[in-house]
Amino acid sequence: MRKMRNSYVNRVTGDENAMIHFRYRKSFWGGIGVIAGYLAYVGLLMLSGCLEERTPVAVPTHPEGWNLPQSEQFHGQALLTGSLSQAGCRSCHGNDFSGGSSGVSCYGSGCHSVYPHPPGFADAASSTFHEDFIAETLRWRIEVCRSCHGEDYSGKGVAVKNCLRCHADAGGPEACHTCHGSRNNIAPPPDLHDHNDPGYRGVGAHQSHMQDTTWTTFTVGGCGHCHEVPLTFDAPSHIDDASGAEVQFDAFASFAGKVTPRWDGREASCSAVYCHGAFRFRQAESAYPWAYSDSVMTGNFPVLYWQYPGTGQALCGSCHGLPPTGHIAGEDCAACHGRVVNRDLKIINKHLHINGQVDVF
């Protein structure tokens, strides 16, 4: 094409052969048309530049240090100060914090094993109250809570996290009655599953052994007669995966090793325990050989079923005969054991009955 005078040349490409020539008439409207065409072409070039694929700019969702507890930007601090709410967290991470639209679970960070807590977690009337969570999910491993609430559960100086506001007794959340029993009596009921009926193994005959019973005060409150009492809440074998508390008889139950007590977990029964008539006294070793009708005086060695307290298993005469086997005949126990029992067979000094020794005169 012949280059004409007064033409407008597009030199955007820098290629002379690609020059575009515009002919126009020397008139007002011709000039306007040329200018408009030029501007339209430039606009197309600019638009094509906008449409080109660009590398996206990474904009962080959270500030640096968001997941570092030692950072001033730590998100836990933001929650405590109120600059961040759980509602805000849920908007991206989902109502259950398992990912939501973000696809990032709060529980997969290696930090949140038990938190965030659902609404009602501290409300005893709520279906999401933390008691069930600790029992069923944590399996009573309360020490897990220390990571956020502090070694002494006081909240690390943050009032809203202070467990001692409710768990005010010695030991805080780790007090025995948090899991079983009550403030005044740590033995069940209730048991670990809130059962109160003795028909449940976790309840059974605990209170018959813990209270001021008919026959003795020597064993009252003595958990250690049948269990190894832990020195601390998280002591080995205290909180474990066993189906129930381990029964481990002490020297009192074994009469200082003279008998071998036995717990039958299948039937929930105990036998050969000193406190229920498992004893043997030998005439040759006695200071009162005249009281013997045989070389050995023995108890009844009964089998007792744990889940049936108050059914006559421990009536007077059930642990030993009246008199015991191997004892000379006689019905007046008070004649020789007057400090222990009266003529009506009522125990008058419970501390002298079932106390590991024979009290005569």
MOWOTA-V530004 format. One record per backbone hydrogen bond with DSSP energy under -0.5 kcal/mol. NH is the residue of the N-H (numbers start at 1). CO is the residue of the C=O. E is the energy in kcal/mol with one decimal. If there is no record, write none. Layout:
# MOWOTA-V530004
nh | co | e
NH | CO | E
NH | CO | E
This chain:
# MOWOTA-V530004
nh | co | e
7 | 4 | -1.1
9 | 7 | -0.6
10 | 20 | -0.8
11 | 9 | -0.9
16 | 14 | -0.6
18 | 15 | -1.2
19 | 16 | -1.4
21 | 19 | -0.5
23 | 21 | -0.6
27 | 25 | -3.1
31 | 27 | -1.8
32 | 28 | -1.9
33 | 29 | -2.0
34 | 30 | -2.0
35 | 31 | -2.2
36 | 32 | -2.4
37 | 33 | -2.3
38 | 34 | -2.2
39 | 35 | -2.4
40 | 36 | -2.2
41 | 37 | -2.2
42 | 38 | -2.3
43 | 39 | -2.4
44 | 40 | -2.0
45 | 41 | -2.0
46 | 42 | -2.3
47 | 43 | -2.5
48 | 44 | -2.5
49 | 45 | -1.5
50 | 46 | -1.6
51 | 47 | -1.7
52 | 48 | -0.7
58 | 56 | -0.5
59 | 57 | -0.5
60 | 58 | -0.6
66 | 63 | -1.5
68 | 65 | -1.4
69 | 67 | -0.7
71 | 68 | -2.2
74 | 71 | -1.4
75 | 66 | -2.5
77 | 74 | -0.7
78 | 74 | -1.4
79 | 75 | -1.9
80 | 76 | -1.9
81 | 77 | -2.3
82 | 78 | -0.7
83 | 78 | -0.9
84 | 78 | -1.6
89 | 85 | -1.6
90 | 86 | -2.6
91 | 87 | -1.4
92 | 88 | -0.6
92 | 89 | -1.1
93 | 89 | -3.0
94 | 90 | -1.9
97 | 94 | -1.6
99 | 93 | -2.7
102 | 92 | -2.7
102 | 99 | -1.0
103 | 99 | -1.1
103 | 100 | -0.7
104 | 99 | -1.0
105 | 103 | -0.6
106 | 97 | -2.4
107 | 97 | -0.7
108 | 105 | -1.1
109 | 106 | -0.7
112 | 106 | -0.6
113 | 111 | -1.4
121 | 118 | -1.4
123 | 120 | -1.5
124 | 122 | -0.7
126 | 123 | -2.2
129 | 126 | -1.4
130 | 121 | -2.4
132 | 129 | -0.9
133 | 129 | -0.8
134 | 130 | -2.8
135 | 131 | -2.2
136 | 132 | -3.2
137 | 132 | -0.5
137 | 133 | -2.1
138 | 133 | -1.9
140 | 134 | -3.5
141 | 138 | -1.2
142 | 140 | -2.1
144 | 141 | -1.7
145 | 142 | -2.3
146 | 143 | -1.4
147 | 144 | -1.1
148 | 145 | -1.2
149 | 145 | -2.4
150 | 146 | -2.1
153 | 150 | -1.4
155 | 149 | -2.9
156 | 149 | -0.6
158 | 155 | -1.7
159 | 157 | -0.7
161 | 158 | -1.6
162 | 159 | -1.8
163 | 153 | -2.0
163 | 161 | -0.9
164 | 153 | -0.8
165 | 162 | -1.3
166 | 163 | -1.4
167 | 163 | -2.6
168 | 166 | -1.8
172 | 169 | -2.6
174 | 171 | -2.2
175 | 172 | -1.8
178 | 175 | -1.8
179 | 176 | -1.4
180 | 176 | -1.7
181 | 190 | -2.5
182 | 185 | -3.7
190 | 195 | -0.7
191 | 195 | -1.5
194 | 191 | -2.0
200 | 197 | -2.3
203 | 200 | -1.6
204 | 200 | -2.3
206 | 203 | -1.8
209 | 205 | -0.9
209 | 206 | -1.5
210 | 206 | -1.4
211 | 207 | -1.9
213 | 211 | -1.5
213 | 216 | -0.9
217 | 350 | -0.7
218 | 350 | -0.5
220 | 217 | -0.9
222 | 219 | -2.4
223 | 221 | -1.6
225 | 222 | -1.8
226 | 223 | -1.5
227 | 223 | -2.0
229 | 227 | -0.8
230 | 228 | -0.6
235 | 232 | -1.5
238 | 235 | -2.0
239 | 235 | -0.7
240 | 238 | -0.8
248 | 226 | -3.4
248 | 246 | -0.6
250 | 225 | -1.7
254 | 250 | -1.4
255 | 252 | -1.4
256 | 251 | -3.4
258 | 254 | -0.8
258 | 255 | -1.3
259 | 254 | -2.3
261 | 259 | -0.6
262 | 271 | -2.5
264 | 262 | -0.5
264 | 269 | -3.4
265 | 263 | -0.9
268 | 264 | -1.6
269 | 264 | -1.6
270 | 304 | -2.3
271 | 262 | -2.2
272 | 302 | -0.6
274 | 253 | -3.1
276 | 273 | -1.8
277 | 274 | -1.4
278 | 273 | -1.3
279 | 277 | -1.1
281 | 297 | -3.0
283 | 295 | -3.0
285 | 282 | -1.3
286 | 283 | -1.2
291 | 288 | -1.8
292 | 289 | -1.6
293 | 326 | -2.9
294 | 326 | -1.1
297 | 281 | -3.1
298 | 325 | -2.1
299 | 279 | -2.0
300 | 319 | -3.4
301 | 277 | -2.0
302 | 276 | -0.7
304 | 270 | -2.7
304 | 302 | -0.5
306 | 268 | -2.5
306 | 304 | -0.6
308 | 305 | -1.7
311 | 308 | -0.9
315 | 312 | -1.0
318 | 315 | -2.6
323 | 321 | -0.5
325 | 298 | -0.9
327 | 324 | -2.0
328 | 291 | -2.3
333 | 331 | -1.3
335 | 332 | -1.4
336 | 333 | -1.2
337 | 333 | -2.6
338 | 334 | -0.5
340 | 337 | -1.8
341 | 337 | -2.3
342 | 346 | -1.9
345 | 342 | -1.8
347 | 345 | -0.5
348 | 340 | -2.5
349 | 340 | -1.4
352 | 349 | -1.7
353 | 350 | -1.1
359 | 357 | -0.6
360 | 358 | -0.7
361 | 336 | -4.0
